[in-house]
Amino acid sequence: MKKLLLLVFLLTLLFPAQKSFGQAGDCPYPVIFLHGWTGSESSFSAVYNNNDFANIWGGLADVFHAVVNAQEGTYIWGSDGIPYTNDDDVLVTFTNETNDLTPGCLYAINLDNYWNENTTTPQIYIHDGGSPTFWASDSNESAIYKQGYALGEMIKKVLAANPGKEKVILVAHSMGGLESREYLQRTDANGNHLWWVDPSSPDGHKVAKLVTTTTPHRGSNTMGNISDFGGHDDEFRDGLPDLTSEAVRDLRYSYGCGFLDLDDCPGNYLFGGDEDDIGTWFYANADVDCDGYENNPNIIGININGQQQGFSEPWHGTYDNPAMPLPTNVRYTWITSDIPIDSGDGVVAWSRQWLYNGSTPMPADAVPFRLSDSLLTDETHLTVNSDIKTVIRGFDEGDFPAFAWNVSPEIQFAGLPQKRSINAPDGPFDTDPDWFVFTMGPVSSGGLDVEFVPNPGLGGQIDFFTTPPGQYTGMNTQGPYSIPFSPGSNSVIFNVSASKLIQGNQYFLRITHQNVSGDSWKTPYHFTLSDAAPLPLNLLSFNAKTNERTIDLFWNTMHEVNVSAFEIERSQNAVEFKNIGQVTAIGNSADIQTYSFTDAAPITGTNYYRLKMVDQDGSFRYSPKVSIEIKPDIENITVFPNPGDEQIFLQLETSNSEDITIMIYNTVGQFVLEQVFPAEPGFNQFSFDITNFSSGLYFMEVRQGRTLEKVKFAVENE
């Protein structure tokens, strides 16, 4: 059949270079970004290339590339009918791309590919966009049924790359949300899940959370989701959005059917129905379930038939199909959009961007908004992923023990304090309780150390539960270890006694931040659970104090036994430490001993310190961290008026009384003026006579001690 092409926008496909970022801590679960119809891995680049976000969990670690329309036939397992061979319609392993992924926290899937059509030595053509025939759908416009299988294969690869990580988080745009639901919901006639990593386990899907952005959960009959496309080398590549594609067929909530298409029939993929009702004269094919035939009268939709809800039409169904439901051990966030000029995002009606029953997001448990919630933005369908604050709000960690994220000891994790849905059922939405769970290994006689560094601008509370809390324990219930913290707190450190711990038991940690703002996530919190091995000493205290431009460290010990030395380590980010000195220990003493060390060259900003306490046999243990800030010598520099003519003024704040030296240069680097001013701690203002300066741009260097600041100003003299 002839492929009808929508000739709308012709945009160049940009594949931004992968950036390199630092990392504040590890993620409990890796994140997988899924693109929509005609898209690629760049769909969420605004999120994973955002400096604030990528500096928390690192940048994009890797991309999983797949071809999901590799053959002329429509049967998912190809002409031989044998799964996992090179004649399958979905291919994920090639001689030039094994999809063995790099360890990390952020991943993306890319279906904008084709291959060399050689089953002996299959090779993938990334971002090629070809198809088996001119009439067939491109890979990133193919059946959602097949996409669900590809996603399952990707989840396996992501977990294989990250041993110890038990689940993933799915963040999906548009059609990618249906791809995620296909993976989570699809079962065979016996109720066995087809695509799960472990179909035999209740949580064999290995998904902790699903976040969708303007996904047509209930379908869209308005096409126009035009993604970028690039040049092509393959003769079959058309590079244009295809309204006759398998994906468009699956995205629709209804078709014209019957005589001359005068009747309306439900979209088979979404609401179930008869493949014979699909107009094969228009669509690439009618094989919704990808079984190689186009006449199945009993397609099971992923949504409930609206007539079962009492509506007049099947496509009015508002939530997932109870016969093939979304699992209730996954949390869901539906991000929807309602722009001013449209009752939706310009492509998908607002009411079709989420699942609900009345005003309650679905799926739901006994309490509305606990299992599923929704967030609203006002972006268009193609710009919604640029609303980074809203997208990242969807990453909110579990609010109850039932949804606690699994972590491992001896690893520093980074978490995101953020506003929850305004309808959050427990507490105000700007209070964020995050639950974590871990399994206790062998118990040391020293117990377990819990070290927590909060968002410095927020107060809250940390709770450790030595007995299992109820699945839906609320914020009013405190743990046996419950420690509040105030805004400005550096860290919270406590020890859980070995008598409270049993190997193999699960223990829960809740971290609560209060008065969270829309930007609080930019400053993550950190926590580490560490085996508290018995020390050859008692560390009674460890403190830091500023002394003008130096930092003095003090610590007290007692009951030293064969202690060799204390190595002092410093860090800018509380993650990467460097040795800056050493103090010899007394060695053996039952009395209180006092030690000190001066860091003569601390870093401007926050300095983190820890002691490496070394025994005479070479064994060692780290102390808790302390942090302290060194403010810049000079802050808040202003030159006015700018431009100036006869006189200009320099205003600044300084933390000490050391003289300030001012040097002025013109644009070619010639020295023009030098002046030295006495300074006082706090606010200072200095004036300069520029009557003899020629008009133009000048550069001012402001130096005090080790601090050098530069500022530009202009002169306009007649």
Secondary structure, DSSP 8 states (H G I E B T S, - for coil): ----B------B-----------SSB-SS-EEEE--TT--GGGGHHHHT-HHHHHHH-SEEEEEE-BS--SSS--TTTTTT-TTSTTSSSB--BTTB-----SSSEEEEE--EEE---SSS--EEET----SSTTS--GGGS-HHHHHHHHHHHHHHHHHHSTT---EEEEEETHHHHHHHHHHH-B-TTS-BSS-SSTTSTTTT-EEEEEEES--TT--S-------B----STT---S-BTTSHHHHHH-SEEEESGGG-EEEE-HHHH-B-GGGS-TTTSS---TT-SS-S--S-B--SB--GGGGT-SSGGG--SB-TTS---TTSEEEEEEE--TTSSBSSSSBGGGSS-EETTEESS--SSTTTSEEEEEE---TTTGGG-HHHHHHTT---SSGGG-EE--TT--EEE------TT-SSS-TT-EEEEEEEE--S--TT-EEEEEE--TT--EEEEEESS---TT--TT---SEEEEE-TT---EEEEE-GGG--TT-EEEEEEEE-S--TTGGGS-EEEEEEE----SSEEEEEEEEEETTEEEEEEEEESB-SEEEEEEEEESSSSS-EEEEEEE---SBSS-EEEEEEESS--SEEEEEEEEEEETTS-EEE---EEEEE--SEEEEEEESSSBSSEEEEEEEESS---EEEEEEETT--EEEEEEE---SEEEEEEEE-TT--SEEEEEEEEETTEEEEEEEEE---
